[in-house]
Structures are given as C-alpha cells and as structure tokens.
Amino acid sequence: MIWWCKARAVPLLVAVLAGTVATGLLLGDGELPVPALRGQAGHFLLAHVITLLPAVFLLYGLGRGDLRTETVAGRFLRGLDVGLALTLAAAGATCGSLAYAAGQGALALVVARNIAGYLGLALLFHPFIGHRPAAAALAAVPLVCSAAGWYPDGSPRPWAWPLHPAGSPYALGAVALLLLAGAGCALFRRHPTTAPHLLTS
C-alpha cells in the first residue's frame, strides 16, 4: 500500500485537490474571453479550467506505474485506483458543500461537480489511450465546451456539462454517468500495453 501511495503521488493529489477548490472559490468568478463558434458566447469562468487539475494529476500518478508489474500484482490495483478517484471526487464534493453552506455561493458546488466530472473522464480515457493522450483530451474538453457549448441565447447546451449552473440536472446526470463509466472501464478494460503476450516477453 505504501508503494502504491508513492507511485500514485497520493499526498500531491490531496494537496492539488485542496488547492483547486480554494483557487476555484477565490478566482472562479473571473471570466475568460473565449469566442463561441456557434451562437452567442456565454460566461466561461476560470473555474471551468482549473477544475481539470486533480484529474490531470491523477493521470500523472497512473502513468508513473509499471503496467506489466501492476497487472500481475497481488493487490487489485485497478480497484485502488478507482477508489482513489472516487475518494477525490467525494472529498471535492464535501469541500464544495461545506463552502456553499458557509456562504461561498453556488460556484462552490460547480467547482466540486466539475472536479468529479473530470475525474470520471480521466478514468474513462486512460485505459483506452494512456495517460499522456488522456491529459491532452481532458484539456480539450473545456475548450470545446466554451467554443461550441452555447445556444444562441447564451445558455449552455445539455452536453456541455461543465458550463451548467450548480443545480442543473443535465450536468449532475452527466457527471454521475462519467464516474460510473470511468470506473467500469478502469476496472475491466484491458490496457493495450498489458496484453498477455507482453507479460510473458
């Protein structure tokens, strides 16, 4: 377990999560000037970008391990990885809820929700394309949403979940699906570099 914590950089992940929540609350109301490709541009907040950080550092930790060794390890490391991601999502949700209860406004809930959504995407992307391409794909998500995720009246489209307000059922449903799908893929999808012939080479 100690080896796994070091490989996944768990203390760094905890620090990044705390820093992301704090920074999101301090700077998240700031807007970025991103033009819309379709319709009218809406409000694209800094919080839509910085909430990527825990997921990116999770991918960094996942990429530090030796996949051949981890595949034949005695512990179910995929389960530990999924548990780590879900714990981070739960911790972010707890921090956001406490901040909201303390009067920080609905932005606290948006920050927590988006952190969880990006963690789900990280789990979903990693088994298919690896940690580096997955980080690049994650970084593209808020850019695509900001450029094409708005209706002409400036309201967010249903699929652009990071842009939705705190109480949006579309965003909450999307985040829940991303976490479930990401956990399933992380647990059961065989990574391309762990094919049986590589394990015996």
VEXTI-351829 format. One record per residue: residue in three letters; x, y, z of N, C-alpha, C in turn. Coordinates in Angstrom, 2 decimals. Layout:
BEGIN
(node "ALA", (X, Y, Z), (X, Y, Z), (X, Y, Z))
...
***
This chain:
BEGIN
(node "MET", (0.81, -1.21, 0.00), (0.00, 0.00, 0.00), (0.86, 1.27, 0.00))
(node "ILE", (1.96, 1.23, 0.77), (2.85, 2.40, 0.79), (3.45, 2.62, -0.58))
(node "TRP", (3.84, 1.52, -1.25), (4.39, 1.64, -2.60), (3.37, 2.25, -3.55))
(node "TRP", (2.11, 1.80, -3.43), (1.07, 2.32, -4.30), (0.83, 3.80, -4.05))
(node "CYS", (0.82, 4.21, -2.78), (0.62, 5.62, -2.46), (1.74, 6.48, -3.05))
(node "LYS", (2.97, 5.97, -2.99), (4.08, 6.72, -3.57), (3.98, 6.76, -5.08))
(node "ALA", (3.63, 5.64, -5.69), (3.53, 5.60, -7.15), (2.44, 6.52, -7.66))
(node "ARG", (1.35, 6.60, -6.95), (0.23, 7.45, -7.39), (0.34, 8.87, -6.88))
(node "ALA", (1.38, 9.17, -6.12), (1.60, 10.52, -5.59), (0.36, 11.01, -4.84))
(node "VAL", (-0.13, 10.18, -3.92), (-1.37, 10.49, -3.21), (-1.27, 11.79, -2.41))
(node "PRO", (-0.18, 12.05, -1.66), (-0.11, 13.33, -0.94), (-0.19, 14.53, -1.88))
(node "LEU", (0.46, 14.43, -3.04), (0.39, 15.52, -4.02), (-1.03, 15.70, -4.53))
(node "LEU", (-1.73, 14.59, -4.78), (-3.11, 14.67, -5.25), (-4.01, 15.37, -4.23))
(node "VAL", (-3.83, 15.04, -2.96), (-4.63, 15.68, -1.92), (-4.36, 17.18, -1.88))
(node "ALA", (-3.08, 17.55, -1.99), (-2.73, 18.96, -1.98), (-3.30, 19.68, -3.20))
(node "VAL", (-3.24, 19.04, -4.37), (-3.78, 19.64, -5.59), (-5.29, 19.82, -5.48))
(node "LEU", (-5.97, 18.82, -4.93), (-7.42, 18.93, -4.76), (-7.77, 20.11, -3.85))
(node "ALA", (-7.10, 20.21, -2.72), (-7.37, 21.31, -1.80), (-7.07, 22.66, -2.45))
(node "GLY", (-5.95, 22.72, -3.16), (-5.59, 23.96, -3.83), (-6.56, 24.33, -4.94))
(node "THR", (-7.07, 23.33, -5.65), (-8.02, 23.59, -6.72), (-9.33, 24.16, -6.18))
(node "VAL", (-9.83, 23.56, -5.11), (-11.06, 24.06, -4.51), (-10.87, 25.49, -4.00))
(node "ALA", (-9.76, 25.73, -3.31), (-9.51, 27.06, -2.77), (-9.35, 28.08, -3.89))
(node "THR", (-8.59, 27.73, -4.92), (-8.38, 28.65, -6.03), (-9.67, 28.89, -6.81))
(node "GLY", (-10.45, 27.83, -6.97), (-11.72, 27.99, -7.66), (-12.64, 28.95, -6.95))
(node "LEU", (-12.65, 28.91, -5.63), (-13.50, 29.82, -4.87), (-12.97, 31.25, -4.89))
(node "LEU", (-11.65, 31.39, -4.94), (-11.06, 32.73, -4.92), (-11.11, 33.41, -6.30))
(node "LEU", (-10.86, 32.63, -7.36), (-10.72, 33.22, -8.70), (-11.77, 32.76, -9.69))
(node "GLY", (-12.64, 31.84, -9.25), (-13.55, 31.23, -10.21), (-14.55, 32.17, -10.85))
(node "ASP", (-14.86, 33.32, -10.21), (-15.79, 34.27, -10.81), (-15.16, 35.03, -11.97))
(node "GLY", (-13.85, 34.96, -12.10), (-13.20, 35.61, -13.23), (-13.56, 34.93, -14.54))
(node "GLU", (-13.79, 35.69, -15.58), (-14.20, 35.14, -16.87), (-13.04, 35.20, -17.86))
(node "LEU", (-13.01, 34.20, -18.75), (-12.02, 34.15, -19.82), (-12.69, 34.54, -21.14))
(node "PRO", (-12.04, 35.37, -21.95), (-12.63, 35.79, -23.23), (-12.43, 34.72, -24.31))
(node "VAL", (-13.34, 33.77, -24.40), (-13.26, 32.71, -25.38), (-14.42, 32.87, -26.37))
(node "PRO", (-14.13, 33.07, -27.68), (-15.23, 33.25, -28.64), (-16.00, 31.96, -28.87))
(node "ALA", (-17.27, 32.08, -29.16), (-18.11, 30.93, -29.44), (-18.15, 30.67, -30.94))
(node "LEU", (-18.07, 29.41, -31.33), (-18.15, 29.04, -32.74), (-19.59, 29.02, -33.23))
(node "ARG", (-20.50, 28.70, -32.32), (-21.91, 28.62, -32.67), (-22.72, 29.39, -31.65))
(node "GLY", (-23.52, 30.34, -32.12), (-24.37, 31.09, -31.21), (-23.60, 32.15, -30.46))
(node "GLN", (-24.19, 32.60, -29.39), (-23.63, 33.66, -28.57), (-22.74, 33.08, -27.48))
(node "ALA", (-21.63, 33.74, -27.22), (-20.74, 33.28, -26.16), (-21.39, 33.50, -24.80))
(node "GLY", (-21.25, 32.53, -23.93), (-21.76, 32.66, -22.57), (-20.65, 33.03, -21.61))
(node "HIS", (-20.86, 32.75, -20.35), (-19.88, 33.07, -19.31), (-18.95, 31.87, -19.12))
(node "PHE", (-17.70, 32.01, -19.54), (-16.71, 30.95, -19.38), (-15.78, 31.34, -18.24))
(node "LEU", (-15.93, 30.65, -17.11), (-15.23, 31.03, -15.90), (-13.89, 30.32, -15.78))
(node "LEU", (-13.01, 30.92, -15.00), (-11.74, 30.26, -14.69), (-11.97, 28.92, -14.01))
(node "ALA", (-13.07, 28.80, -13.28), (-13.38, 27.55, -12.58), (-13.60, 26.40, -13.56))
(node "HIS", (-13.99, 26.71, -14.79), (-14.18, 25.66, -15.79), (-12.85, 25.06, -16.23))
(node "VAL", (-11.76, 25.78, -16.02), (-10.44, 25.30, -16.45), (-9.66, 24.69, -15.29))
(node "ILE", (-9.61, 25.37, -14.16), (-8.75, 24.91, -13.07), (-9.25, 23.61, -12.45))
(node "THR", (-10.54, 23.30, -12.62), (-11.04, 22.05, -12.06), (-10.50, 20.82, -12.79))
(node "LEU", (-9.76, 21.04, -13.87), (-9.06, 19.94, -14.55), (-7.92, 19.38, -13.72))
(node "LEU", (-7.35, 20.19, -12.85), (-6.06, 19.85, -12.24), (-6.06, 18.52, -11.49))
(node "PRO", (-7.03, 18.23, -10.61), (-6.96, 16.92, -9.92), (-6.97, 15.74, -10.89))
(node "ALA", (-7.76, 15.83, -11.97), (-7.80, 14.74, -12.94), (-6.47, 14.61, -13.68))
(node "VAL", (-5.85, 15.73, -14.02), (-4.56, 15.68, -14.71), (-3.50, 15.06, -13.81))
(node "PHE", (-3.49, 15.41, -12.53), (-2.51, 14.84, -11.62), (-2.83, 13.37, -11.30))
(node "LEU", (-4.10, 13.01, -11.34), (-4.44, 11.59, -11.22), (-3.84, 10.80, -12.38))
(node "LEU", (-3.96, 11.34, -13.58), (-3.38, 10.67, -14.75), (-1.86, 10.61, -14.64))
(node "TYR", (-1.27, 11.65, -14.09), (0.18, 11.63, -13.86), (0.56, 10.49, -12.94))
(node "GLY", (-0.20, 10.30, -11.87), (0.07, 9.19, -10.95), (-0.15, 7.84, -11.60))
(node "LEU", (-1.21, 7.71, -12.40), (-1.46, 6.45, -13.10), (-0.36, 6.13, -14.09))
(node "GLY", (0.23, 7.15, -14.66), (1.30, 6.94, -15.64), (2.65, 6.62, -15.04))
(node "ARG", (2.79, 6.76, -13.73), (4.08, 6.50, -13.08), (4.32, 5.02, -12.81))
(node "GLY", (3.26, 4.23, -12.83), (3.40, 2.82, -12.51), (3.88, 2.00, -13.69))
(node "ASP", (4.41, 0.82, -13.39), (4.81, -0.15, -14.41), (3.60, -1.07, -14.66))
(node "LEU", (2.98, -0.90, -15.83), (1.75, -1.64, -16.10), (1.95, -3.15, -16.10))
(node "ARG", (3.11, -3.62, -16.56), (3.36, -5.06, -16.55), (3.38, -5.59, -15.12))
(node "THR", (4.11, -4.90, -14.25), (4.20, -5.33, -12.87), (2.85, -5.23, -12.17))
(node "GLU", (2.14, -4.13, -12.42), (0.87, -3.91, -11.74), (-0.18, -4.92, -12.17))
(node "THR", (-0.11, -5.40, -13.40), (-1.11, -6.34, -13.88), (-1.03, -7.67, -13.14))
(node "VAL", (0.16, -8.09, -12.73), (0.32, -9.36, -12.04), (0.52, -9.19, -10.54))
(node "ALA", (0.28, -7.98, -10.03), (0.45, -7.74, -8.60), (-0.61, -8.46, -7.80))
(node "GLY", (-0.27, -8.75, -6.55), (-1.21, -9.46, -5.70), (-2.43, -8.63, -5.34))
(node "ARG", (-2.25, -7.34, -5.16), (-3.37, -6.47, -4.83), (-4.13, -6.08, -6.10))
(node "PHE", (-5.40, -5.79, -5.97), (-6.21, -5.37, -7.09), (-6.00, -3.87, -7.28))
(node "LEU", (-4.93, -3.52, -8.01), (-4.54, -2.12, -8.10), (-5.54, -1.29, -8.88))
(node "ARG", (-6.21, -1.89, -9.83), (-7.23, -1.12, -10.54), (-8.33, -0.67, -9.58))
(node "GLY", (-8.69, -1.55, -8.68), (-9.69, -1.17, -7.68), (-9.20, -0.05, -6.79))
(node "LEU", (-7.93, -0.07, -6.42), (-7.37, 1.01, -5.62), (-7.37, 2.32, -6.39))
(node "ASP", (-7.04, 2.26, -7.68), (-7.04, 3.47, -8.50), (-8.43, 4.07, -8.61))
(node "VAL", (-9.42, 3.21, -8.86), (-10.80, 3.70, -8.94), (-11.23, 4.26, -7.59))
(node "GLY", (-10.88, 3.56, -6.52), (-11.22, 4.06, -5.19), (-10.58, 5.41, -4.91))
(node "LEU", (-9.35, 5.61, -5.38), (-8.68, 6.89, -5.20), (-9.44, 7.99, -5.93))
(node "ALA", (-9.81, 7.74, -7.18), (-10.53, 8.75, -7.96), (-11.88, 9.08, -7.32))
(node "LEU", (-12.60, 8.05, -6.89), (-13.91, 8.29, -6.27), (-13.77, 9.00, -4.93))
(node "THR", (-12.71, 8.69, -4.20), (-12.47, 9.38, -2.93), (-12.17, 10.85, -3.17))
(node "LEU", (-11.38, 11.14, -4.20), (-11.10, 12.54, -4.54), (-12.38, 13.27, -4.93))
(node "ALA", (-13.22, 12.59, -5.72), (-14.49, 13.21, -6.12), (-15.36, 13.48, -4.90))
(node "ALA", (-15.42, 12.51, -3.97), (-16.22, 12.69, -2.76), (-15.65, 13.79, -1.88))
(node "ALA", (-14.31, 13.85, -1.79), (-13.69, 14.90, -0.99), (-13.96, 16.27, -1.59))
(node "GLY", (-13.89, 16.37, -2.92), (-14.21, 17.64, -3.57), (-15.65, 18.05, -3.34))
(node "ALA", (-16.56, 17.06, -3.42), (-17.97, 17.35, -3.18), (-18.20, 17.81, -1.74))
(node "THR", (-17.49, 17.19, -0.80), (-17.62, 17.58, 0.60), (-17.12, 19.00, 0.82))
(node "CYS", (-15.97, 19.30, 0.25), (-15.41, 20.66, 0.39), (-16.34, 21.69, -0.24))
(node "GLY", (-16.85, 21.36, -1.43), (-17.76, 22.29, -2.08), (-19.04, 22.51, -1.31))
(node "SER", (-19.58, 21.44, -0.74), (-20.81, 21.56, 0.04), (-20.57, 22.38, 1.31))
(node "LEU", (-19.44, 22.15, 1.96), (-19.13, 22.93, 3.17), (-18.93, 24.40, 2.83))
(node "ALA", (-18.25, 24.66, 1.71), (-18.04, 26.05, 1.30), (-19.37, 26.72, 0.95))
(node "TYR", (-20.26, 25.96, 0.30), (-21.57, 26.51, -0.04), (-22.37, 26.80, 1.24))
(node "ALA", (-22.31, 25.89, 2.20), (-23.01, 26.10, 3.46), (-22.44, 27.29, 4.23))
(node "ALA", (-21.14, 27.57, 3.99), (-20.51, 28.70, 4.67), (-20.74, 30.02, 3.96))
(node "GLY", (-21.52, 29.98, 2.88), (-21.88, 31.22, 2.20), (-21.02, 31.59, 1.02))
(node "GLN", (-20.29, 30.63, 0.43), (-19.43, 30.92, -0.70), (-20.19, 30.97, -2.03))
(node "GLY", (-21.46, 30.63, -2.02), (-22.26, 30.73, -3.24), (-22.27, 29.44, -4.04))
(node "ALA", (-23.07, 29.46, -5.11), (-23.25, 28.26, -5.93), (-21.99, 27.86, -6.67))
(node "LEU", (-21.04, 28.78, -6.84), (-19.79, 28.44, -7.52), (-19.07, 27.30, -6.83))
(node "ALA", (-19.18, 27.21, -5.51), (-18.54, 26.12, -4.77), (-19.05, 24.77, -5.24))
(node "LEU", (-20.35, 24.68, -5.52), (-20.93, 23.43, -5.99), (-20.50, 23.13, -7.43))
(node "VAL", (-20.37, 24.17, -8.24), (-19.91, 23.99, -9.62), (-18.49, 23.46, -9.64))
(node "VAL", (-17.63, 24.03, -8.80), (-16.24, 23.58, -8.72), (-16.18, 22.10, -8.32))
(node "ALA", (-16.93, 21.74, -7.29), (-16.94, 20.35, -6.82), (-17.47, 19.41, -7.90))
(node "ARG", (-18.55, 19.79, -8.55), (-19.14, 18.94, -9.60), (-18.18, 18.75, -10.77))
(node "ASN", (-17.55, 19.83, -11.20), (-16.65, 19.72, -12.35), (-15.40, 18.91, -12.03))
(node "ILE", (-14.90, 19.02, -10.80), (-13.78, 18.17, -10.39), (-14.16, 16.71, -10.54))
(node "ALA", (-15.35, 16.35, -10.06), (-15.80, 14.96, -10.15), (-15.97, 14.53, -11.61))
(node "GLY", (-16.52, 15.40, -12.44), (-16.71, 15.05, -13.84), (-15.40, 14.80, -14.57))
(node "TYR", (-14.41, 15.64, -14.32), (-13.11, 15.44, -14.98), (-12.40, 14.20, -14.45))
(node "LEU", (-12.58, 13.88, -13.18), (-12.01, 12.64, -12.66), (-12.65, 11.43, -13.35))
(node "GLY", (-13.96, 11.48, -13.57), (-14.62, 10.41, -14.32), (-14.08, 10.29, -15.74))
(node "LEU", (-13.88, 11.42, -16.40), (-13.32, 11.39, -17.75), (-11.89, 10.82, -17.75))
(node "ALA", (-11.11, 11.16, -16.74), (-9.75, 10.63, -16.66), (-9.77, 9.10, -16.56))
(node "LEU", (-10.65, 8.56, -15.71), (-10.78, 7.11, -15.61), (-11.26, 6.50, -16.93))
(node "LEU", (-12.10, 7.22, -17.63), (-12.65, 6.72, -18.89), (-11.61, 6.72, -20.01))
(node "PHE", (-10.83, 7.77, -20.10), (-9.87, 7.91, -21.19), (-8.62, 7.04, -21.00))
(node "HIS", (-8.15, 6.94, -19.76), (-6.85, 6.32, -19.50), (-6.71, 4.89, -20.03))
(node "PRO", (-7.68, 3.99, -19.82), (-7.49, 2.62, -20.32), (-7.44, 2.51, -21.84))
(node "PHE", (-7.99, 3.50, -22.53), (-8.06, 3.43, -23.99), (-6.86, 4.07, -24.68))
(node "ILE", (-6.39, 5.20, -24.15), (-5.37, 5.95, -24.89), (-4.11, 6.25, -24.07))
(node "GLY", (-4.07, 5.86, -22.80), (-2.89, 6.12, -21.99), (-2.95, 7.47, -21.31))
(node "HIS", (-2.03, 7.70, -20.36), (-2.16, 8.88, -19.51), (-1.83, 10.20, -20.21))
(node "ARG", (-0.83, 10.22, -21.10), (-0.49, 11.48, -21.75), (-1.56, 11.93, -22.74))
(node "PRO", (-1.99, 11.07, -23.69), (-3.09, 11.49, -24.56), (-4.37, 11.80, -23.78))
(node "ALA", (-4.60, 11.07, -22.69), (-5.80, 11.33, -21.90), (-5.76, 12.73, -21.29))
(node "ALA", (-4.59, 13.16, -20.83), (-4.46, 14.52, -20.28), (-4.73, 15.56, -21.35))
(node "ALA", (-4.23, 15.32, -22.58), (-4.49, 16.26, -23.67), (-5.98, 16.29, -24.02))
(node "ALA", (-6.61, 15.12, -24.03), (-8.05, 15.06, -24.32), (-8.85, 15.79, -23.25))
(node "LEU", (-8.44, 15.62, -21.99), (-9.11, 16.34, -20.91), (-9.01, 17.85, -21.09))
(node "ALA", (-7.81, 18.31, -21.45), (-7.62, 19.75, -21.62), (-8.48, 20.31, -22.75))
(node "ALA", (-8.81, 19.47, -23.72), (-9.63, 19.93, -24.84), (-11.10, 20.07, -24.48))
(node "VAL", (-11.54, 19.38, -23.44), (-12.97, 19.38, -23.10), (-13.50, 20.78, -22.79))
(node "PRO", (-12.88, 21.54, -21.86), (-13.43, 22.88, -21.60), (-13.31, 23.81, -22.79))
(node "LEU", (-12.29, 23.60, -23.63), (-12.15, 24.45, -24.82), (-13.27, 24.19, -25.82))
(node "VAL", (-13.59, 22.91, -26.03), (-14.69, 22.57, -26.94), (-16.01, 23.09, -26.37))
(node "CYS", (-16.20, 22.91, -25.08), (-17.43, 23.39, -24.46), (-17.57, 24.90, -24.59))
(node "SER", (-16.48, 25.61, -24.35), (-16.55, 27.07, -24.40), (-16.80, 27.58, -25.81))
(node "ALA", (-16.29, 26.85, -26.81), (-16.41, 27.32, -28.19), (-17.72, 26.90, -28.85))
(node "ALA", (-18.24, 25.73, -28.48), (-19.43, 25.21, -29.17), (-20.54, 24.80, -28.23))
(node "GLY", (-20.43, 25.12, -26.96), (-21.39, 24.63, -26.00), (-22.51, 25.58, -25.62))
(node "TRP", (-22.73, 26.62, -26.44), (-23.73, 27.62, -26.10), (-24.85, 27.67, -27.13))
(node "TYR", (-26.07, 27.86, -26.67), (-27.19, 28.19, -27.54), (-27.08, 29.65, -27.96))
(node "PRO", (-27.79, 30.03, -29.01), (-27.74, 31.45, -29.44), (-28.12, 32.45, -28.35))
(node "ASP", (-28.93, 32.03, -27.38), (-29.33, 32.96, -26.32), (-28.31, 33.02, -25.18))
(node "GLY", (-27.20, 32.26, -25.30), (-26.16, 32.30, -24.28), (-26.29, 31.26, -23.20))
(node "SER", (-27.30, 30.41, -23.26), (-27.44, 29.33, -22.27), (-26.65, 28.11, -22.74))
(node "PRO", (-26.15, 27.28, -21.81), (-25.32, 26.13, -22.21), (-26.15, 25.00, -22.79))
(node "ARG", (-25.57, 24.29, -23.74), (-26.21, 23.11, -24.31), (-26.16, 21.95, -23.31))
(node "PRO", (-27.08, 21.01, -23.40), (-27.11, 19.92, -22.41), (-25.82, 19.13, -22.31))
(node "TRP", (-25.11, 18.90, -23.44), (-23.90, 18.09, -23.39), (-22.71, 18.83, -22.80))
(node "ALA", (-22.77, 20.17, -22.75), (-21.64, 20.96, -22.23), (-21.77, 21.09, -20.71))
(node "TRP", (-21.66, 19.95, -20.03), (-21.93, 19.90, -18.59), (-21.06, 20.83, -17.74))
(node "PRO", (-19.78, 21.10, -18.09), (-19.01, 21.98, -17.21), (-19.55, 23.41, -17.15))
(node "LEU", (-20.33, 23.82, -18.15), (-20.81, 25.19, -18.21), (-22.12, 25.41, -17.47))
(node "HIS", (-22.77, 24.35, -17.05), (-24.09, 24.48, -16.45), (-24.02, 25.03, -15.03))
(node "PRO", (-25.10, 25.68, -14.60), (-25.14, 26.16, -13.21), (-25.20, 25.01, -12.22))
(node "ALA", (-25.08, 25.34, -10.97), (-24.91, 24.32, -9.93), (-26.05, 23.32, -9.87))
(node "GLY", (-27.28, 23.76, -10.04), (-28.41, 22.87, -9.87), (-28.87, 22.18, -11.13))
(node "SER", (-28.09, 22.22, -12.18), (-28.51, 21.65, -13.46), (-28.63, 20.13, -13.38))
(node "PRO", (-29.82, 19.57, -13.69), (-29.93, 18.10, -13.68), (-29.14, 17.45, -14.81))
(node "TYR", (-28.97, 18.17, -15.94), (-28.18, 17.63, -17.04), (-26.73, 17.41, -16.60))
(node "ALA", (-26.17, 18.43, -15.94), (-24.77, 18.33, -15.52), (-24.59, 17.27, -14.45))
(node "LEU", (-25.49, 17.22, -13.48), (-25.37, 16.22, -12.41), (-25.49, 14.81, -12.98))
(node "GLY", (-26.42, 14.61, -13.91), (-26.57, 13.30, -14.53), (-25.35, 12.93, -15.35))
(node "ALA", (-24.80, 13.91, -16.09), (-23.61, 13.64, -16.91), (-22.42, 13.26, -16.04))
(node "VAL", (-22.23, 13.96, -14.93), (-21.11, 13.66, -14.04), (-21.27, 12.27, -13.42))
(node "ALA", (-22.48, 11.94, -13.01), (-22.72, 10.60, -12.45), (-22.42, 9.51, -13.47))
(node "LEU", (-22.86, 9.72, -14.72), (-22.58, 8.74, -15.78), (-21.10, 8.63, -16.08))
(node "LEU", (-20.41, 9.77, -16.08), (-18.97, 9.75, -16.33), (-18.22, 8.97, -15.25))
(node "LEU", (-18.60, 9.17, -14.00), (-17.95, 8.45, -12.91), (-18.23, 6.95, -13.01))
(node "LEU", (-19.47, 6.58, -13.31), (-19.80, 5.17, -13.44), (-19.09, 4.53, -14.62))
(node "ALA", (-19.14, 5.21, -15.77), (-18.49, 4.66, -16.96), (-16.98, 4.60, -16.79))
(node "GLY", (-16.41, 5.65, -16.19), (-14.97, 5.66, -15.97), (-14.54, 4.57, -15.02))
(node "ALA", (-15.30, 4.37, -13.95), (-14.96, 3.31, -13.00), (-15.05, 1.95, -13.67))
(node "GLY", (-16.08, 1.72, -14.48), (-16.22, 0.44, -15.17), (-15.09, 0.17, -16.13))
(node "CYS", (-14.72, 1.18, -16.91), (-13.62, 1.00, -17.87), (-12.30, 0.78, -17.15))
(node "ALA", (-12.07, 1.55, -16.09), (-10.81, 1.40, -15.35), (-10.69, 0.03, -14.71))
(node "LEU", (-11.81, -0.53, -14.29), (-11.78, -1.83, -13.63), (-11.66, -3.00, -14.60))
(node "PHE", (-12.32, -2.91, -15.74), (-12.48, -4.09, -16.58), (-11.84, -3.99, -17.96))
(node "ARG", (-11.48, -2.79, -18.40), (-10.86, -2.65, -19.71), (-9.39, -3.03, -19.64))
(node "ARG", (-8.95, -3.96, -20.52), (-7.53, -4.34, -20.57), (-6.75, -3.25, -21.30))
(node "HIS", (-5.74, -2.72, -20.63), (-4.91, -1.70, -21.26), (-4.12, -2.32, -22.40))
(node "PRO", (-3.95, -1.59, -23.54), (-3.22, -2.16, -24.68), (-1.83, -2.66, -24.35))
(node "THR", (-1.16, -2.05, -23.37), (0.20, -2.47, -23.05), (0.27, -3.62, -22.07))
(node "THR", (-0.91, -4.15, -21.68), (-0.89, -5.29, -20.76), (-1.47, -6.54, -21.42))
(node "ALA", (-1.32, -6.65, -22.73), (-1.78, -7.83, -23.42), (-0.98, -9.04, -22.96))
(node "PRO", (-1.56, -10.23, -22.99), (-0.89, -11.42, -22.43), (0.48, -11.69, -23.04))
(node "HIS", (0.66, -11.44, -24.35), (1.97, -11.77, -24.94), (3.06, -10.85, -24.43))
(node "LEU", (2.68, -9.62, -23.97), (3.70, -8.72, -23.43), (4.11, -9.15, -22.03))
(node "LEU", (3.20, -9.74, -21.30), (3.51, -10.14, -19.93), (4.48, -11.30, -19.88))
(node "THR", (4.55, -12.06, -20.94), (5.44, -13.22, -20.95), (6.72, -12.97, -21.75))
(node "SER", (6.86, -11.77, -22.29), (8.05, -11.48, -23.11), (9.23, -11.13, -22.21))
***
